[in-house]
Structures are given as C-alpha cells and as structure tokens.
Amino acid sequence: MTMKQQTLAMAAGQGSGHEHYRKPTRRDEFLKTRQAIVPWAELCELVEPHYPKAGNGRPPIGLERMLRVHFIQDWHSSPSESRPSAANATKPEN
C-alpha cells in the first residue's frame, strides 16, 4: 500500500494549523466585515415567526442562509437593477 503525499489543502482540512499562514482573501475580508456589521442572530429572531416552516412538500432553506444570500445579492446589485437612483426618480416622464 502506497501513501500519497499530503497537500496543504488536505492538511488545512484536517486542522493541521497551516490555515493561519495564508493571506486573507478579499472574500474573507468582505465576509468578516459583514459578520461584524449585521446582527444575524437578532435578525433571524425577528424574521423566524414569519418564515415558512417545514411541512408537506419541499423543506424551506435555512433562515440564516437565506438571509445571508439575500443580503449579499442586495449588496452586490447595481442601482439600476434593484432601485432607481435619485436622478432617475426625480425626472418627469414624457
């Protein structure tokens, strides 16, 4: 039986301690900032009574996951996609 040499990715998955040597990515920094800004637990408590419960049919996606996806989509949408800009909102229509 031959053993393959372990890669750094495999070692990181096993908690070998190499993960703290890598440089944080822009994605890591973005998610860290959003984690600090948004009170996820309080937001989930507020929305949970109105969120669909599991029952007949397809089970709903987890509440926190759905909120995070929604917020990320909203943060990355351009103004023309989601809401009119102030300049477009004040123009009279012809």
Sequence and secondary structure as in RCSB ss.txt:
>XXXX:A:sequence
MTMKQQTLAMAAGQGSGHEHYRKPTRRDEFLKTRQAIVPWAELCELVEPHYPKAGNGRPPIGLERMLRVHFIQDW
HSSPSESRPSAANATKPEN
>XXXX:A:secstr
       HHHHHHTT SGGGGS   HHHHHHHHHHHHS HHHHHHHHGGGS  S SSS    HHHHHHHHHHHHH
HS HHHHS  HHHHHS   
